[in-house]
Amino acid sequence: MEMYLRGFAVWICIALVEMVHGILRAKLLTPRVGDLRSRQIAVFTGSFLIFIISYFTILWIGPQNAGDAFYIGLLWFVCMMVFELSVGRFAFGFTWKWLFNDFNLFKGRLLALGMAFLVIAPYVACRIRNLW
């Protein structure tokens, strides 16, 4: 249970970093390259930020095996989906169609790839750190 509480605490850090990342994207990058391209770029820079956080916190979280690492990644994924959709819908008033459009790879939207990376980031961090 402690591993999941620590994983949740790290997810809060990830969410805060991603909120700042999104604000900076909208203010600095979008005016220069447009909305779609800025979102595409941000998936990769956001994934890098998630990896850095994972790398530096994975020892503290303490997964004992690959399964634990994937469960932490799934925890992060579920928390981020609930957060993203809730804030988008209820705080900003976006339609469900607009929100789910960000996951449409066929339209060049790459958020699904970023969410997939969120799932595997703890595992990747563990493997790079040779934890098991």
Phi, psi and omega in degrees: 000322181298322179300319181288324176295319177293320176300320178294319178300319178292323177299321177301317177299314178301315181298318179295315178297318180292328176295314178297317178302316179294321178295314179296321177302311183295322184278322188255320187268316183304316179299335183272322187239355181094165186294308183299309182298321180294323177292322178296314178298318184295332176299320181284319178291324177294319177297322176297316178299318178297318178298315180300314179298316179300313183301317184275348181246351188296326178296321179291320178297314172081042175295139183268345182199179182298322179299315176302316181298318179292325177295323176296316177299320177294322175301313179300317181299310181297314179299317182292321178297313179299316180296307182303310184290321180294312180295315180299317183281310190266332178269321183256349176074020178290149177285159177299321179300314180297317181296314183286342176299329179297344181262000186277097180298330182291343176256013179082008178275130189247011183301329177300323178292320177297319179292324177296320178296324178303323180293318186268350184305315179298321178296314180300316179299318178297317181294318180295326179274001179053047182288331178206000000 
